[in-house]
């Protein structure tokens, strides 16, 4: 995902998405500060969903609250593929939304 910064830092911000995967997926947020620093914030892991789509809601309030103005954010998905794994290595993501109340 591209970096974004046009979200409020004083209320709940929900990242909603559907995912289908045969491997565990890690979700993280990366913060890029105006002074050039950056911080990787691991969020949680999603267990394999097999052939089923699962919907997730992540509340980013604690990851964005109190951050300096000008901070950019990037949402990251990653998988660790075991060396002996020969199945599907794709992560399917659909219905992506970032929402908050005005």
Secondary structure, DSSP 8 states (H G I E B T S, - for coil): ---B--S-SSS--EEEEEEEESS-EEEEEEEE-TTS-EEEEEEEEE---TT--EEEEEE-HHHHTT--TT-EEEEEEEE---TT--S---EEEEEEEEE---
